[in-house]
Amino acid sequence: MNRNARLVLAAALMAVLSACGAKGPLFMPEKPVEEAPVAPAEAAPASSDTLPPEPPIDPATVPATDGNG
């Protein structure tokens, strides 16, 4: 293969390889969606016969049981 053909082939190869990197955004940005204003939910009337919620149980503070009851 003569020298000019190798130079043209090398230049073409470099041009192809340099075009592999993607620059800029990879997709078209979407238009922002306008959200409808959310109305607050109506509060349930407070009932005096309900118990307050129990606090979460921490497994590190629960005593270990040996299965004997």
C-alpha positions in Angstrom: 0.0 0.0 0.0 1.5 3.3 -1.0 2.1 6.2 1.5 -0.7 8.4 0.2 -3.3 5.7 0.5 -2.2 5.0 4.1 -2.4 8.7 5.0 -5.9 9.0 3.5 -7.0 5.8 5.3 -5.5 7.1 8.6 -7.2 10.5 8.2 -10.5 8.9 7.5 -10.1 6.6 10.5 -9.3 9.5 12.8 -12.3 11.4 11.5 -14.6 8.5 12.1 -13.2 7.8 15.6 -13.4 11.5 16.6 -17.1 11.6 15.8 -17.9 8.8 18.4 -18.2 11.2 21.4 -21.7 12.6 21.9 -21.7 16.3 22.8 -24.7 18.1 24.3 -28.0 16.7 25.3 -28.9 13.2 24.3 -32.6 13.9 24.0 -34.9 16.7 23.3 -35.9 18.5 26.6 -39.6 18.2 27.4 -41.8 21.2 27.8 -42.5 22.0 31.5 -45.9 20.6 32.6 -48.1 23.1 34.4 -49.6 21.4 37.5 -53.0 22.3 38.7 -53.1 23.8 42.2 -53.9 21.2 44.8 -56.6 22.1 47.3 -55.9 20.9 50.9 -57.9 18.0 52.1 -60.6 18.6 54.6 -59.4 17.8 58.1 -61.4 15.0 59.8 -63.1 16.2 63.0 -61.1 15.3 66.1 -62.6 12.5 68.1 -62.1 12.3 71.8 -62.4 8.5 71.9 -59.4 7.7 69.7 -56.1 6.8 71.3 -52.9 8.6 70.2 -50.7 6.6 67.8 -48.1 4.4 69.5 -44.5 5.3 69.1 -42.4 3.1 66.8 -40.7 0.2 68.5 -36.9 0.2 68.6 -35.6 -3.4 68.2 -32.5 -2.5 70.3 -34.6 -1.8 73.4 -36.9 -4.8 73.2 -35.9 -7.5 75.7 -34.8 -10.8 74.3 -37.0 -13.8 75.0 -35.7 -17.4 75.3 -39.1 -19.0 74.1 -40.1 -20.2 77.6 -42.9 -17.7 77.8 
